[in-house]
């Protein structure tokens, strides 16, 4: 009889211990939140003669930026200072915004008298 009670106690304790082992998922949850913190941000900039339709792009540090340039009139390009990013109309480029700060972007194809007005900022926070 003593062996039967002792065996029941051992089995019960084993079940409780095994159930407790699976209860802590903080490592998994923490890894998932870090993954969710960075994302792909798709930005399409439309260029017309002497202006971009957006003069400010805001992303979070670590985000992948998928940047597309569309020229609605004229021939234009974009260069982002501080990043190795340069594209022409119709192109898409992806880069990771791994440096925080404010970075100027501008038209990198001389397009006429208002060319100097074609600028904006990439803000990485």
N, C-alpha and C positions, 0 to 999 in steps of 0.2 A: 504494500500500500504506500509506504514511504517513497519507493522508487517511482511510482505512478505520479504522485504529487510533485516530486522533484522534477520529473520529466516534463510535466505540464508547465511548471514555473519556468524552466529553461526554454521551452518552445515559445511561451508567451513573451519572455524577455527578448528572445531573438527576433520575434515579429516586431516588437516595439522599436528595437534598435535599427532594424532594416528600414522600417517606415521613416524613421527620423533621418536617415542618411539621404534620402531623396528630397527632403523638405527645403534645403537651402539652394536657391537658384540665383543667388546674387551675382556670381561670376558670369553666368549666361546673360542675365538681364543687363549687366554693366557693359558687356561686349556689344550687345544689340544697340544700346543707346549711343555708344561711340560711333557705330556704323551709321545710325540715323542722323547723327550730327552733321556729317558731310553728305552732300547730295549733288546731283547734276542740275545746274541752273542753265536753262536754254535762253539765249538772248538773240533776237534778230534786230539788227539796226538797219533802218532804211535811210539811204542817203539821197538827197536831192542836191541841186546846185547850191553849194555853200552852206549846207546844214545837215546835221544828223537828226533823226526824229527823237533821239534820246541823248541827253547830255550828262546823264549820271546812271551808272550801273552799280547796284549794291549787292554784294555777296558776302558769305561768311568764309573765314579762313578755313581752308581745307576743302571747300567746294570745288567740284569740277565745273568749269565754265565752258559751255558749248556756244561759241560766238559765230553768228552768221551775218554776212553783209550783203544787202540787196541795194543796188543803185537804181532808183526810180527815174533819175535823170542824170546825165553826165557820167563820167568815169571816175570812180573813187576807190579808195582803199582805207584800211585802218591799221595803225600801229599802236601798240600799248607799251608805253615806257615802263621799264622795270621788269617786264616780262618779255620773253622771246616770242612775241605774238605779232604777226604781220599777215594780212590777208587782203585780197582784192574782191571786188563785187562777184557774187555768186559762190564764194568759197565759205566753208565752215571750218573752224579750228577748235580743238578742245585743249584746255590747259587747266592745271590745278592752281587755284589761288592760294598759294602756300606762304605768301608774304603779306602781312597786314599793312595797311596804310592807304594812301590815296595816290593813284597813278593816272597820269594824263593819257588819254588816247586822242588821236588826231588823224586827219586824212593824210595819207602818205603818197598821194599822187597829185601833183600840181594840177589843179582843175580850174583855175581862173582867178579873177580879182578878189573873190570872197573866200578863197582857199584857207586863209589864216583863221577864219571864223569857225572852221569845222574841227571842233575839239570838244572833249568831254572828260569825265573822270570815272575811273573804276575805283570804287571804295570797297576795301576788303576789311571787314571787322571781325 
